[in-house]
């Protein structure tokens, strides 16, 4: 991929909406139009994908990489990076974002036909699609994917992203049972008139709808295994079938899994996997993983930022170190607003003002990232990263005043809360920094609790925490991706308790606004409210997807790293991983 930063209107953030709108201005003779959101034909994408590393790539072979224990293997439920990482390797949707973030057909045969009112999308599948077990992959499996994401029993993290499909929200939020619930399921606006046609009905025109059809929560369901997508439990990974470049052939909880090439993978815009086998080892501690990399036990690992200087100078790692330059993540101190006194805005602002972001980045992140006071990356909506420094940035005197105004002068009477983290060197350093800042500036105590990735994910989604170090990695280049479900009242990913009627009103308008200029302005207002009221997170830094150690013997990771990466380098496009020709 050309690792280009997202730029307001002039770049990828606006292309999806602008090109959909451009297509809406012209209709074909049968009163339908074919959209090409974010440009490019499938033949162009095929050439681009095949060329990526192809001149230096071997066919066959195997590699071993670091990973983290997923919370779930169900793409219609998942919302955490370690889950999404593996799910993109083994399942694929109707469309995909290519290395230039342009929408290309994947399981679809072509771009969708869109009705003149932009409310009906008709997608034709490639012929002869198969699951990894040899069963036919048909349109009903994609219908089942939407049904499963919308199902109240699934309670998917990303369900709100497809609420604009007719009937989805009514079904997802229903307390009905039996025939009444089935009646709501039958009203969901996705149908399969034949084996190769999927039809989507929308409530309102939506500039980013086709992009949703490239995301994991719209992936198909293997209905030959999961008979009732709305109620059946998602099987263990080795009992499933897959339609992506790899299939899972072995899995051990807390240990790892084995991926093997899926011979039935068929894409309109990509190619078969280069590698025969990928082994994932679940290792929480980046220092342990980096030592395993040095010993030749791993071919790829997350870099330990606490040892960044040593990594860059060590002969065993300096040529392997890789840091993508796409700033697509915001991380910081997440707060559970349902736990007192974090429901008090002055308390939250005081906590934010007690943290020196510049010093945090140097001490904790080795200077690798960029301090920020904005939830949205600044260049996504045309603002500076420190846009809200005067309101929530480091200011010890103002922090003390805000805490006193909230009823806790010099920290007196403030309860001892807990910061929950994964046990890694960087997280431990970050937690200690925040603990010291709260004590030194505000006179309050903070407990630190270390857990594994699966426990952390469950505690977050169950809102069983006070503080977490976390944030967001971009799924697609639009501010909608950063807001939907997280900050609207009752949102499917709102695990901080943020609730603000002004935010809700702005988002409901922005979601279906086809005027991209005013839409971006609405998201700028949303971002300012979230950031300055600390409505769930005190943003601390922007970063690329990860910092990695990648063996020089591997190609197709560095070359394809983008803001779509979830955990492993270029995991969104794992078919391009390969052993380099000698």
HUBEL-V913494 format. One record per pair of residues at least 12 apart in sequence whose ideal C-beta (glycine too) atoms are under 10 Angstrom apart, sorted by the first residue. I is the first residue (numbers start at 0). J is the second residue. Records with the same first field share a line. If there is no record, write none. Layout:
I: J + J
This chain:
0: 47 + 51 + 96 + 97 + 98 + 99 + 100 + 323 + 325 + 557 + 558 + 559 + 560 + 561 + 562 + 563 + 564 + 569 + 571 + 572
1: 98 + 99 + 100 + 325 + 561
2: 98 + 323 + 324 + 325 + 543 + 557 + 558 + 559 + 560 + 561 + 562
3: 99 + 100 + 324 + 325 + 476 + 561 + 562
4: 324 + 325 + 326 + 327 + 376 + 377 + 378 + 379 + 476 + 562
5: 100 + 325 + 326 + 327 + 376 + 378 + 379 + 380 + 473 + 476 + 477 + 478 + 562
6: 378 + 379 + 381 + 476
7: 377 + 378 + 379 + 380 + 381 + 382 + 478 + 515 + 516 + 519 + 523
8: 380 + 381 + 515 + 516 + 519
9: 381
10: 100 + 378 + 379 + 476
11: 37 + 96 + 99 + 100 + 101 + 379 + 475 + 476 + 477 + 562
12: 100 + 376 + 378 + 379 + 380 + 381 + 475 + 476 + 477 + 478 + 479 + 515 + 519 + 522
13: 37 + 206 + 476 + 477 + 515 + 516 + 518 + 519
14: 36 + 37 + 38 + 99 + 100 + 101 + 102 + 476 + 477 + 515
15: 34 + 36 + 37 + 38 + 96 + 100 + 101 + 102 + 206 + 207 + 208 + 209 + 210 + 475 + 476 + 477 + 479 + 515
16: 36 + 37 + 205 + 206 + 207 + 210 + 477 + 479 + 512 + 513 + 514 + 515 + 516 + 518 + 519
17: 36 + 37 + 206 + 513 + 515
18: 34 + 35 + 36 + 37 + 38 + 101 + 102 + 206 + 209
19: 32 + 34 + 35 + 36 + 37 + 102 + 113 + 117 + 204 + 205 + 206 + 207 + 208 + 209 + 210 + 513 + 515
20: 34 + 117 + 204 + 206 + 513 + 514 + 515
21: 34 + 35 + 36
22: 34 + 35 + 36 + 110 + 113 + 117
23: 113 + 114 + 115 + 116 + 117 + 204 + 206 + 513
25: 115
26: 113 + 114 + 115
27: 112 + 115
29: 112
30: 114 + 115 + 116
31: 111 + 112 + 113 + 114 + 115 + 119 + 121
32: 110 + 111 + 112 + 113 + 114 + 115 + 117
33: 109 + 110 + 111 + 112 + 113 + 121
34: 102 + 110 + 111 + 112 + 113 + 117 + 120 + 208 + 209
35: 101 + 102 + 103 + 109 + 110 + 111 + 209
36: 94 + 101 + 102 + 103 + 110 + 111 + 113 + 206 + 207 + 208 + 209 + 210 + 213
37: 96 + 97 + 99 + 100 + 101 + 102 + 103 + 209 + 210 + 475 + 476
38: 97 + 99 + 100 + 101 + 102 + 103
39: 97 + 99 + 101 + 102 + 103 + 110 + 268
40: 101 + 103 + 104 + 109 + 110 + 268
41: 97 + 103 + 104 + 105 + 107 + 108 + 109 + 110 + 266 + 267 + 268 + 269
42: 103 + 267 + 268
43: 97 + 99 + 101 + 103 + 268
44: 95 + 97 + 98 + 99 + 101 + 102 + 103 + 104 + 105 + 266 + 267 + 268 + 269
45: 97 + 103 + 104 + 266 + 267 + 268 + 269 + 270
46: 268
47: 97 + 98 + 99 + 101 + 103 + 268 + 269
48: 95 + 97 + 98 + 103 + 266 + 268 + 269 + 270 + 559 + 572 + 574 + 575
49: 268 + 269 + 270 + 271 + 574 + 575
50: 270 + 558 + 575
51: 97 + 98 + 269 + 270 + 554 + 555 + 558 + 559 + 569 + 572 + 574 + 575 + 577
52: 273 + 553 + 554 + 555 + 556 + 557 + 558 + 559 + 569 + 575 + 576 + 577 + 579
53: 270 + 273 + 554 + 555 + 575 + 577
54: 554 + 580
55: 554 + 555 + 558 + 577 + 578 + 579 + 580 + 581
56: 273 + 274 + 553 + 554 + 555 + 558 + 575 + 576 + 577 + 578 + 579 + 580
57: 273 + 274 + 552 + 554 + 577 + 578 + 579 + 580 + 581
58: 260 + 271 + 272 + 273 + 274 + 275 + 577 + 578 + 580
59: 260 + 272 + 273 + 274 + 275 + 276 + 577 + 578
60: 273 + 274 + 275 + 276 + 552 + 553 + 576 + 577 + 578
61: 257 + 258 + 259 + 260 + 274 + 275 + 276 + 277 + 278 + 298 + 578
62: 274 + 275 + 276 + 277 + 278 + 279 + 297 + 298 + 299 + 549 + 550 + 552 + 553 + 556 + 576 + 577 + 578
63: 255 + 257 + 276 + 277 + 278 + 279 + 280 + 291 + 292 + 295 + 296 + 297 + 298 + 299 + 300 + 550
64: 84 + 255 + 258 + 277 + 278 + 279 + 280 + 282 + 288 + 292 + 297 + 298 + 299 + 300 + 301 + 547 + 549 + 550 + 553 + 556 + 566 + 567 + 568 + 570 + 573 + 576
65: 255 + 279 + 280 + 281 + 282 + 283 + 284 + 285 + 287 + 288 + 289 + 291 + 292 + 296 + 297 + 298 + 299 + 300 + 301 + 547 + 548 + 566 + 567
66: 81 + 84 + 85 + 255 + 256 + 277 + 278 + 279 + 280 + 281 + 282 + 288 + 299 + 300 + 301 + 452 + 566 + 567 + 570
67: 79 + 80 + 81 + 82 + 84 + 85 + 279 + 281 + 282 + 283 + 301 + 421 + 451 + 452 + 453 + 455 + 456 + 566 + 567
68: 81 + 82 + 252 + 253 + 254 + 255 + 256 + 279 + 281 + 282 + 283 + 451 + 452 + 453 + 454 + 456
69: 81 + 82 + 83 + 84 + 85 + 86 + 236 + 250 + 252 + 256 + 279 + 281 + 452 + 453 + 456 + 566
70: 82 + 156 + 452 + 453 + 454 + 455 + 456 + 457 + 459 + 460
71: 86 + 155 + 156 + 233 + 453 + 456 + 457 + 460
72: 85 + 86 + 89 + 90 + 233 + 234 + 235 + 236 + 237 + 239 + 247 + 250 + 256
73: 86 + 147 + 148 + 153 + 155 + 215 + 216 + 218 + 220 + 225 + 232 + 233 + 234 + 236 + 239
74: 86 + 87 + 89 + 90 + 92 + 144 + 147 + 148 + 155 + 157 + 214 + 215 + 216 + 217 + 218 + 219 + 220 + 233
75: 143 + 144 + 145 + 146 + 147 + 148 + 149 + 150 + 153 + 154 + 155 + 156 + 157 + 158 + 215 + 216 + 217 + 218 + 219 + 220 + 225 + 228 + 233
76: 147 + 148 + 150 + 152 + 153 + 154 + 155 + 156 + 157 + 158 + 215 + 216 + 233 + 460
77: 155 + 156 + 157 + 215 + 216 + 233 + 456 + 565
78: 155 + 156 + 157 + 158 + 215 + 216 + 456 + 459 + 460 + 484 + 485 + 491 + 492 + 494
79: 156 + 452 + 453 + 455 + 456 + 457 + 459 + 460 + 469 + 472 + 565 + 566
80: 328 + 452 + 456 + 471 + 472 + 544 + 545 + 564 + 565 + 566 + 567 + 570
81: 279 + 281 + 452 + 453 + 456 + 565 + 566 + 567
82: 156 + 215 + 452 + 453 + 456 + 565 + 566
83: 156 + 157 + 214 + 215 + 216 + 472 + 474 + 563 + 564 + 565 + 566 + 570 + 571
84: 279 + 564 + 565 + 566 + 567 + 570 + 571 + 573
85: 236 + 243 + 245 + 247 + 250 + 256 + 258 + 277 + 279 + 565 + 566 + 567 + 570 + 573
86: 215 + 216 + 218 + 236 + 241 + 243 + 565 + 570
87: 214 + 215 + 218 + 243 + 244 + 245 + 563 + 564 + 565 + 566 + 567 + 570 + 571 + 572 + 573
88: 241 + 243 + 244 + 245 + 246 + 247 + 258 + 261 + 272 + 277 + 279 + 565 + 567 + 570 + 571 + 572 + 573 + 574 + 576
89: 131 + 218 + 236 + 239 + 240 + 241 + 242 + 243 + 244 + 245 + 246 + 247 + 256 + 258 + 261 + 264 + 573
90: 106 + 130 + 131 + 144 + 215 + 218 + 219 + 220 + 221 + 239 + 240 + 241 + 242 + 243 + 244 + 245 + 246
91: 105 + 106 + 213 + 215 + 218 + 219 + 241 + 242 + 243 + 244 + 264 + 265 + 266 + 269 + 574
92: 105 + 106 + 107 + 141 + 144 + 211 + 212 + 213 + 214 + 215 + 216 + 217 + 218 + 219 + 242 + 243
93: 105 + 106 + 107 + 108 + 111 + 120 + 122 + 123 + 124 + 138 + 141 + 144 + 197 + 199 + 209 + 211 + 212 + 213 + 217 + 218 + 219 + 267
94: 106 + 107 + 110 + 111 + 122 + 209 + 210 + 211 + 212 + 213 + 214 + 217 + 267 + 268
95: 107 + 212 + 213 + 214 + 266 + 267 + 268 + 269 + 563 + 571 + 572
96: 210 + 213 + 214 + 474 + 475 + 476 + 561 + 562 + 563 + 571 + 572
97: 213 + 268 + 269 + 559 + 561 + 563 + 571 + 572
98: 558 + 559 + 560 + 561 + 563 + 569 + 571 + 572 + 575
99: 561
100: 210 + 325 + 475 + 476 + 561 + 562 + 563
101: 268
102: 209 + 210 + 212 + 213 + 268 + 475
103: 213 + 266 + 267 + 268 + 269
104: 122 + 123 + 124 + 125 + 212 + 213 + 266 + 267 + 268 + 269
105: 125 + 212 + 213 + 242 + 243 + 265 + 266 + 267 + 268 + 269
106: 122 + 124 + 125 + 128 + 136 + 138 + 140 + 141 + 197 + 212 + 218 + 219 + 242 + 243 + 264 + 265 + 266 + 267
107: 122 + 123 + 124 + 125 + 141 + 195 + 197 + 209 + 212 + 213 + 266 + 267 + 268
108: 122 + 123 + 124 + 125 + 126 + 128 + 195 + 267
109: 122 + 123 + 124 + 125 + 267
110: 122 + 123 + 209
111: 123 + 197 + 198 + 199 + 208 + 209 + 212
112: 198
113: 199 + 201 + 204 + 208 + 209
114: 198 + 200 + 201 + 204
116: 201 + 203 + 204
117: 201 + 203 + 204 + 205 + 206 + 208 + 513
118: 163 + 165 + 188 + 199 + 200 + 201 + 202 + 203 + 204 + 205 + 208
119: 165 + 188 + 198 + 199 + 200 + 201
120: 164 + 188 + 189 + 197 + 198 + 199 + 200 + 201 + 205 + 208 + 209 + 212
121: 192 + 196 + 197 + 198 + 199
122: 138 + 141 + 195 + 196 + 197 + 198 + 199 + 209 + 212
123: 138 + 193 + 195 + 196 + 197
124: 136 + 137 + 138 + 140 + 141 + 191 + 193 + 194 + 195 + 196 + 197 + 219 + 267
125: 195 + 265 + 266 + 267
126: 194 + 195 + 265
127: 195 + 263 + 265
128: 140 + 194 + 195 + 219 + 242 + 263 + 264 + 265 + 266
129: 240 + 242 + 261 + 262 + 263 + 264 + 265
130: 219 + 221 + 222 + 223 + 224 + 239 + 240 + 241 + 242 + 246 + 261 + 263
131: 221 + 239 + 240 + 241 + 242 + 243 + 245 + 246 + 247 + 248 + 259 + 260 + 261 + 262 + 263 + 264
132: 221 + 223 + 224 + 239 + 240 + 241 + 246 + 263
133: 223 + 240 + 262 + 263
134: 221 + 222 + 223 + 224 + 240 + 263
135: 194 + 223
136: 194 + 219 + 221 + 222 + 223 + 240 + 242 + 263 + 265
137: 191 + 193 + 194 + 195 + 196 + 197 + 219 + 222
138: 189 + 190 + 191 + 192 + 193 + 194 + 195 + 196 + 197 + 198 + 219
139: 190 + 191 + 193 + 194 + 197 + 219 + 220 + 222 + 228
140: 191 + 194 + 197 + 218 + 219 + 220 + 221 + 222 + 223 + 225 + 228 + 240 + 242
141: 189 + 191 + 196 + 197 + 199 + 212 + 217 + 218 + 219 + 220
142: 187 + 189 + 190 + 191 + 197 + 198 + 199 + 219 + 220 + 222 + 228
143: 189 + 191 + 219 + 220 + 221 + 222 + 225 + 226 + 227 + 228 + 229
144: 161 + 189 + 197 + 212 + 215 + 216 + 217 + 218 + 219 + 220 + 221 + 222 + 228
145: 161 + 164 + 166 + 167 + 170 + 187 + 188 + 189 + 190 + 197 + 199 + 211 + 212 + 216 + 217 + 218 + 219 + 220 + 228
146: 166 + 167 + 170 + 184 + 185 + 187 + 189 + 220 + 227 + 228 + 229
147: 216 + 217 + 218 + 219 + 220 + 222 + 225 + 227 + 228 + 229 + 230 + 231 + 233
148: 160 + 161 + 164 + 167 + 171 + 211 + 214 + 215 + 216 + 217 + 218 + 220 + 228 + 491
149: 161 + 162 + 164 + 166 + 167 + 168 + 169 + 170 + 171 + 172 + 173 + 183 + 184 + 187 + 189 + 216 + 228 + 229
150: 167 + 170 + 171 + 173 + 180 + 184 + 187 + 227 + 228 + 229 + 230 + 231
151: 170 + 171 + 172 + 173 + 174 + 175 + 176 + 180 + 183 + 184 + 229 + 230
152: 171 + 180 + 227 + 228 + 229 + 230 + 231 + 232
153: 171 + 216 + 228 + 229 + 230 + 233
154: 171 + 460 + 491
155: 171 + 215 + 216 + 484 + 491 + 492
156: 216 + 460 + 484 + 485 + 490 + 491 + 492 + 494
157: 211 + 214 + 215 + 216 + 217 + 474 + 480 + 483 + 484 + 491 + 492
158: 170 + 171 + 172 + 216 + 484 + 490 + 491 + 492
159: 171 + 483 + 484 + 485 + 487 + 489 + 490 + 491 + 492 + 493 + 506 + 510
160: 207 + 208 + 210 + 211 + 214 + 216 + 217 + 474 + 475 + 479 + 480 + 483 + 484 + 491 + 492 + 510
161: 187 + 188 + 189 + 199 + 201 + 205 + 208 + 211 + 212 + 214 + 216 + 217 + 483
162: 202 + 483 + 484 + 490 + 491 + 510
163: 188 + 199 + 200 + 201 + 202 + 203 + 204 + 205 + 207 + 208 + 211 + 510 + 511
164: 187 + 188 + 189 + 199 + 200 + 201 + 202 + 205 + 208 + 211 + 217
165: 186 + 187 + 188 + 189 + 199 + 200 + 201 + 202
166: 183 + 184 + 185 + 186 + 187 + 188 + 189 + 200 + 202
167: 183 + 186 + 187 + 188 + 189 + 201 + 202
168: 187 + 202
169: 183 + 184 + 186 + 187
170: 182 + 183 + 184 + 185 + 186 + 187 + 229
171: 183 + 187 + 491
172: 489 + 491
180: 229 + 230
181: 229
183: 229
184: 227 + 228 + 229 + 230
186: 200
187: 199 + 200 + 229
188: 200 + 201 + 202
189: 217
197: 212 + 219
199: 211 + 212 + 217
201: 511
202: 511
203: 510 + 511 + 512 + 513
204: 511 + 512 + 513
205: 479 + 510 + 511 + 512 + 513
206: 477 + 479 + 509 + 510 + 511 + 512 + 513 + 514 + 515 + 518
207: 475 + 477 + 479 + 480 + 483 + 510 + 518
210: 474 + 475 + 476 + 477 + 479 + 480
211: 474 + 475 + 479
213: 474 + 475 + 563 + 571
214: 474 + 475 + 480
215: 474 + 565 + 571
216: 474 + 491
218: 241 + 242 + 243
219: 240 + 242
220: 233 + 239 + 240
221: 234 + 238 + 239 + 240 + 241 + 242
222: 240
223: 240
224: 238 + 239 + 240
225: 238 + 239 + 240
235: 247 + 250 + 252
236: 248 + 249 + 250 + 256
237: 249 + 250 + 256 + 257
238: 250
240: 261 + 263
241: 258 + 261 + 263 + 264
242: 261 + 263 + 264 + 265 + 266
243: 258 + 261 + 264 + 266 + 269 + 272 + 573 + 574
244: 258 + 260 + 261 + 264 + 266 + 269 + 270 + 271 + 272 + 273 + 274 + 277 + 572 + 573 + 574 + 575 + 576
245: 257 + 258 + 259 + 260 + 261 + 264 + 272 + 274 + 275 + 276 + 277 + 573 + 574 + 576
246: 258 + 259 + 260 + 261 + 262 + 263 + 264 + 272
247: 259 + 261 + 279
248: 276
249: 278
250: 279
251: 281
252: 281 + 453
253: 281 + 283 + 451 + 452 + 453
254: 279 + 280 + 281 + 282
255: 278 + 279 + 280 + 281 + 282
256: 277 + 278 + 279 + 280 + 281
257: 276 + 277 + 278 + 279
258: 272 + 274 + 275 + 276 + 277 + 278 + 279 + 573
259: 272 + 274 + 275 + 276 + 277
260: 272 + 273 + 274 + 275 + 276 + 277 + 574
261: 574
264: 574
266: 574
269: 572 + 574 + 575
270: 574 + 575
271: 574
272: 573 + 574 + 575 + 576 + 577
273: 554 + 555 + 573 + 574 + 575 + 576 + 577 + 578
274: 553 + 555 + 573 + 574 + 575 + 576 + 577 + 578
277: 298 + 299 + 567 + 573 + 576
278: 297 + 298
279: 299 + 566 + 567
280: 296 + 297 + 300
281: 451 + 452 + 453
282: 296 + 297 + 300 + 301 + 423
283: 421 + 422 + 423 + 426 + 449 + 450 + 451 + 452 + 453 + 455
284: 301 + 303 + 421 + 422 + 423 + 424 + 426 + 427
285: 300 + 301 + 302 + 303 + 304 + 305 + 306 + 421 + 423 + 424 + 425 + 426 + 545 + 546 + 548
286: 303 + 305 + 306 + 423 + 424 + 425
287: 300 + 303 + 423 + 424
288: 300 + 301 + 302 + 303 + 423 + 548
289: 301 + 302 + 303 + 306 + 309 + 310 + 313 + 315 + 316 + 319 + 424 + 548
290: 303
291: 548
292: 310 + 315 + 316 + 319 + 547 + 548 + 549 + 550
293: 310 + 313 + 315 + 316 + 319 + 548
294: 315
295: 315 + 550
297: 548 + 550
298: 319 + 548 + 549 + 550 + 551 + 552 + 553 + 556 + 576 + 578
299: 319 + 321 + 547 + 548 + 549 + 550 + 553 + 556 + 567 + 568 + 569 + 576
300: 316 + 319 + 545 + 547 + 548 + 549 + 550 + 567 + 568
301: 423 + 425 + 545 + 546 + 547 + 548 + 566 + 567 + 568
302: 316 + 319 + 320 + 321 + 322 + 365 + 367 + 425 + 545 + 546 + 547 + 548 + 549
303: 316 + 365 + 423 + 424 + 425 + 546 + 548
304: 363 + 364 + 365 + 366 + 367 + 368 + 423 + 424 + 425 + 428 + 429 + 542 + 546
305: 362 + 363 + 364 + 365 + 423 + 424 + 425 + 426 + 427 + 428
306: 365 + 424 + 425
307: 320 + 322 + 364 + 365 + 366 + 367 + 425 + 546
308: 365 + 366
310: 365 + 546 + 548
311: 365
315: 548
316: 548
317: 548
318: 548 + 549 + 550 + 551
319: 547 + 548 + 549 + 550 + 551 + 552 + 553
320: 546 + 547 + 548 + 549
321: 543 + 545 + 546 + 547 + 548 + 549 + 556 + 557 + 560 + 568
322: 367 + 368 + 542 + 543 + 544 + 545 + 546 + 547 + 560
323: 542 + 543 + 544 + 545 + 546 + 547 + 557 + 560 + 561 + 562 + 564 + 568 + 569
324: 543 + 560
325: 376 + 473 + 476 + 542 + 543 + 544 + 560 + 561 + 562 + 563 + 564
326: 368 + 369 + 371 + 376 + 377 + 378 + 379 + 384 + 473 + 540 + 541 + 542 + 543 + 544 + 562
327: 376 + 379 + 471 + 472 + 473 + 474 + 476 + 480 + 541 + 542 + 543 + 544 + 561 + 562 + 563 + 564
328: 368 + 376 + 470 + 471 + 472 + 473 + 540 + 541 + 542 + 543 + 544 + 545 + 562 + 564
329: 369 + 371 + 373 + 374 + 375 + 376 + 377 + 379 + 384 + 469 + 470 + 471 + 472 + 473 + 481 + 530 + 536 + 538 + 539 + 540 + 541 + 542
330: 364 + 368 + 371 + 429 + 468 + 469 + 470 + 471 + 472 + 536 + 538 + 539 + 540 + 541 + 542
331: 351 + 354 + 356 + 359 + 371 + 372 + 374 + 467 + 468 + 469 + 470 + 471 + 530 + 533 + 535 + 536 + 537 + 538 + 539 + 540 + 541
332: 347 + 350 + 351 + 354 + 418 + 429 + 430 + 433 + 466 + 467 + 468 + 469 + 470 + 533 + 536 + 537 + 538 + 539
333: 418 + 419 + 459 + 464 + 465 + 466 + 467 + 468 + 469 + 470 + 494 + 495 + 533 + 535 + 536 + 537 + 538
334: 346 + 347 + 350 + 351 + 416 + 464 + 465 + 466 + 467 + 495 + 496 + 497 + 533 + 534 + 535 + 536 + 537
335: 416 + 458 + 459 + 462 + 463 + 464 + 465 + 466 + 467 + 494 + 495 + 496 + 535
336: 462 + 493 + 495 + 496 + 497 + 498 + 533 + 534 + 535
337: 462 + 494 + 495 + 496 + 498
338: 414 + 416 + 417 + 462 + 463 + 464 + 465 + 466 + 496
339: 414 + 416
340: 402 + 405 + 406 + 407 + 412 + 413 + 414 + 416
341: 414 + 416 + 465 + 466 + 495 + 496 + 533 + 535
342: 496 + 498
343: 401 + 402 + 404 + 405 + 406 + 407
344: 401 + 405 + 531 + 532 + 533 + 534
345: 400 + 401 + 402 + 403 + 404 + 405 + 406 + 407 + 533
346: 401 + 402 + 404 + 405 + 406 + 407 + 413 + 441 + 443 + 533
347: 391 + 401 + 405 + 532 + 533 + 534 + 535 + 536 + 537
348: 390 + 391 + 394 + 397 + 398 + 401 + 402 + 404 + 405 + 531 + 532 + 533 + 537
349: 391 + 394 + 395 + 397 + 398 + 399 + 400 + 401 + 402 + 403 + 404 + 405 + 407 + 410 + 413 + 437 + 440 + 441 + 443 + 533
350: 391 + 398 + 401 + 402 + 416 + 433 + 436 + 437 + 440 + 441 + 443 + 445 + 466 + 533 + 537
351: 372 + 387 + 390 + 391 + 392 + 393 + 394 + 398 + 401 + 530 + 531 + 533 + 536 + 537 + 538 + 539
352: 390 + 391 + 392 + 393 + 394 + 395 + 396 + 397 + 398 + 399 + 400 + 401 + 402 + 436 + 440 + 441 + 533 + 537
353: 393 + 394 + 395 + 397 + 398 + 399 + 401 + 402 + 433 + 435 + 436 + 437 + 438 + 439 + 440 + 441 + 443 + 537
354: 370 + 391 + 392 + 393 + 398 + 432 + 433 + 436 + 437 + 440 + 537 + 539
355: 370 + 392 + 393 + 394 + 395 + 432 + 436 + 440 + 539
356: 368 + 369 + 370 + 371 + 372 + 384 + 385 + 388 + 391 + 392 + 393 + 537 + 538 + 539 + 540
357: 370 + 385 + 392 + 393 + 540
358: 370 + 393 + 432 + 436
359: 393 + 428 + 429 + 432 + 433 + 436 + 539 + 540
360: 539 + 540 + 541 + 542
362: 428 + 429 + 431 + 432
363: 424 + 425 + 426 + 427 + 428 + 429 + 430 + 431 + 432 + 433 + 468 + 539 + 540
364: 425 + 428 + 429 + 539 + 540 + 542 + 546
365: 425 + 428 + 546
367: 425 + 540 + 542 + 543 + 546
368: 539 + 540 + 541 + 542 + 543 + 546
369: 384 + 385 + 540 + 541 + 542 + 543
370: 384 + 385 + 388 + 392 + 393 + 538 + 539 + 540 + 541
371: 383 + 384 + 385 + 386 + 387 + 388 + 392 + 530 + 538 + 539 + 540 + 541 + 542
372: 384 + 385 + 386 + 387 + 388 + 389 + 390 + 391 + 392 + 393 + 530 + 531 + 537 + 538 + 539
373: 385 + 386 + 387 + 388 + 391 + 523 + 526 + 527 + 529 + 530 + 531 + 538 + 541
374: 387 + 470 + 471 + 478 + 481 + 482 + 485 + 486 + 525 + 526 + 527 + 528 + 529 + 530 + 531 + 533 + 534 + 535 + 536 + 537 + 538
375: 471 + 473 + 478 + 480 + 481 + 482 + 522 + 523 + 525 + 526 + 527 + 529 + 530 + 538 + 541
376: 471 + 473 + 476 + 478 + 481 + 526 + 538 + 541 + 542 + 562
377: 526 + 541
378: 541
379: 473 + 476 + 477 + 478 + 480 + 481 + 519 + 522 + 523 + 526
380: 478 + 481 + 519 + 520 + 522 + 523 + 524 + 525 + 526 + 527
381: 519 + 520 + 523
382: 523 + 526 + 527 + 530
384: 538 + 540 + 541
386: 523 + 526 + 527 + 530 + 531
387: 526 + 527 + 529 + 530 + 531 + 538
389: 531
390: 527 + 530 + 531 + 532 + 533
391: 530 + 531 + 532 + 533 + 537 + 538
393: 436 + 440
394: 440
395: 436 + 439 + 440 + 441
396: 440
398: 436 + 437 + 440 + 441
399: 440 + 441 + 442
401: 441
402: 437 + 440 + 441 + 442 + 443
403: 441
407: 441 + 442 + 443
408: 442
409: 441 + 442 + 443
410: 437 + 438 + 440 + 441 + 442 + 443 + 444
411: 442 + 443
412: 443
413: 437 + 441 + 442 + 443 + 444
414: 443 + 444 + 465
415: 443 + 444 + 445 + 446 + 465
416: 437 + 443 + 444 + 445 + 446 + 464 + 465 + 466
417: 445 + 446 + 447 + 448 + 464 + 465 + 466 + 467
418: 430 + 431 + 433 + 434 + 437 + 445 + 446 + 447 + 448 + 449 + 464 + 465 + 466 + 467 + 468
419: 446 + 447 + 448 + 449 + 450 + 454 + 455 + 458 + 459 + 463 + 464 + 465 + 466 + 467 + 468 + 469
420: 433 + 447 + 448 + 449 + 450 + 455 + 466 + 467 + 468 + 469
421: 449 + 450 + 451 + 452 + 453 + 454 + 455 + 456 + 467 + 468 + 469
422: 448 + 449 + 450 + 451 + 452 + 455
423: 449 + 452
425: 468 + 546
426: 447 + 449 + 455 + 468
427: 447 + 449
429: 447 + 468 + 539 + 540
430: 445 + 446 + 447 + 448 + 449 + 466 + 468
431: 445 + 447
432: 539
433: 445 + 447 + 466 + 468 + 537 + 539
434: 446 + 447
437: 466
445: 465 + 466
446: 465 + 466
447: 466
448: 464 + 465 + 466
450: 464
452: 566
455: 467 + 468 + 469
456: 469
458: 494
459: 492 + 494 + 495
460: 492 + 494
461: 494
462: 493 + 494 + 495 + 496
463: 494
464: 494 + 495
466: 537
467: 494 + 495 + 536
468: 539
469: 494 + 495 + 536
470: 536 + 538 + 539 + 540 + 541 + 542
471: 485 + 492 + 536 + 538
472: 542 + 543 + 544 + 545 + 562 + 563 + 564 + 565 + 566
473: 544 + 561 + 562 + 563 + 564
474: 562 + 563 + 565 + 571
475: 562 + 563
476: 561 + 562 + 563
477: 515 + 518 + 519 + 522
478: 509 + 518 + 519 + 521 + 522 + 523 + 525 + 526
479: 506 + 509 + 510 + 512 + 518 + 522
481: 522 + 525 + 526 + 529
482: 502 + 505 + 506 + 509 + 510 + 521 + 522 + 525 + 526 + 529
483: 506 + 509 + 510
484: 506
485: 497 + 506 + 529 + 534 + 535 + 536
486: 498 + 499 + 502 + 503 + 505 + 506 + 525 + 526 + 528 + 529 + 534 + 535 + 536
487: 499 + 502 + 503 + 504 + 505 + 506 + 507 + 510 + 525
488: 500 + 502 + 503 + 506
489: 503
490: 503 + 506
493: 534 + 535
494: 535
495: 533 + 534 + 535 + 536
496: 534 + 535
497: 528 + 529 + 532 + 533 + 534 + 535 + 536
498: 534 + 535
499: 525 + 528 + 529 + 532 + 534
501: 524 + 525 + 528 + 532
502: 524 + 525 + 528 + 529 + 532 + 534
503: 525
504: 521 + 525
505: 520 + 521 + 522 + 523 + 524 + 525 + 526 + 528
506: 521 + 522 + 524 + 525
507: 521
508: 521 + 525
509: 521 + 522 + 523 + 524 + 525
526: 538
543: 560 + 561 + 562 + 564
544: 560 + 561 + 562 + 563 + 564 + 565 + 566 + 567 + 568 + 569 + 570 + 571
545: 560 + 564 + 565 + 566 + 567 + 568
546: 568
547: 560 + 564 + 567 + 568 + 569
548: 568
549: 567 + 568 + 569
550: 578 + 579
551: 579
552: 577 + 578 + 579 + 581
553: 568 + 569 + 576 + 577 + 578 + 579
554: 575 + 576 + 577 + 578 + 579 + 580
555: 568 + 569 + 572 + 573 + 574 + 575 + 576 + 577 + 578 + 579
556: 568 + 569 + 570 + 572 + 573 + 575 + 576 + 577
557: 569
558: 572 + 575
559: 571 + 572 + 573 + 574 + 575 + 576
560: 572
